[in-house]
């Protein structure tokens, strides 16, 4: 088996590579590029709130881990997805690193999703969850019949490994005699018909019934905006890089606290209040990064409140 012995390496960000593109022409402003992306995503779903939530997901990143809690990680589950192909095609057009895992009973029971050390051959067996930081990991559950899995073979270990990746942004490497947890920064997007069977995530979004008006939004994007694809990718990656620099000043923190207390008083929060606040803070930071702001302001906070409210309303419509 070929081996690569590394004496020194330097991590290279994708946005750095894109900035060095030989045909680098800044023909469009960031505002225009953002408008193209929003239009493409809205044409995909027919819903501006769902499109905006996906945009936030694409620029999310784990930049800090106080008490082992990933900050600004946004694992998301799209439910109500009958056909995942169009969504996956759009993601691959917008971003340089998209990895798709199609979940089947055979995959879960017969194949280990985490890396495992083969001591006989002296090498680490690569796994499908072993992806580089910044990858959008699409977990496609739409082929599961009955939205259930059989708990046999490796299924239980695989589900546990995936849940650790989603919740803690950590992948456990199995060296047989011990487990070595390694931190990662992966954007996990689950596509399913009903609630995910693999993991519970903080951002569950009901996708409107999929439809077609005869226009393929991915073909439209590639046909009319192909020359801007480098700019689109650079914009998304730059936003992702800027998330870590977004702060919440004391004055804004007081506004957020007052609004949240009032929401609790009116009982307008669904589920765990702590989880709800975490979602809102994450969305407000990501909206600030998308708008090239270094601080969360009232506009970003109000946008976060609106998006989470729309998300909750979409879930209620499905349940009813």
Secondary structure as GFF3:
##gff-version 3
##sequence-region A 1 320
A	DSSP	alpha_helix	14	19	.	.	.	ID=ss1
A	DSSP	alpha_helix	30	45	.	.	.	ID=ss2
A	DSSP	alpha_helix	48	59	.	.	.	ID=ss3
A	DSSP	beta_strand	65	66	.	.	.	ID=ss4
A	DSSP	beta_strand	69	70	.	.	.	ID=ss5
A	DSSP	beta_strand	76	79	.	.	.	ID=ss6
A	DSSP	alpha_helix	85	94	.	.	.	ID=ss7
A	DSSP	beta_strand	98	102	.	.	.	ID=ss8
A	DSSP	alpha_helix	105	110	.	.	.	ID=ss9
A	DSSP	beta_strand	116	118	.	.	.	ID=ss10
A	DSSP	beta_strand	123	125	.	.	.	ID=ss11
A	DSSP	beta_strand	136	140	.	.	.	ID=ss12
A	DSSP	three_ten_helix	145	147	.	.	.	ID=ss13
A	DSSP	alpha_helix	155	168	.	.	.	ID=ss14
A	DSSP	beta_strand	170	174	.	.	.	ID=ss15
A	DSSP	beta_strand	179	183	.	.	.	ID=ss16
A	DSSP	beta_strand	187	192	.	.	.	ID=ss17
A	DSSP	beta_strand	203	206	.	.	.	ID=ss18
A	DSSP	alpha_helix	217	224	.	.	.	ID=ss19
A	DSSP	three_ten_helix	226	228	.	.	.	ID=ss20
A	DSSP	alpha_helix	229	242	.	.	.	ID=ss21
A	DSSP	three_ten_helix	243	245	.	.	.	ID=ss22
A	DSSP	alpha_helix	250	265	.	.	.	ID=ss23
A	DSSP	alpha_helix	273	290	.	.	.	ID=ss24
A	DSSP	alpha_helix	298	319	.	.	.	ID=ss25
###
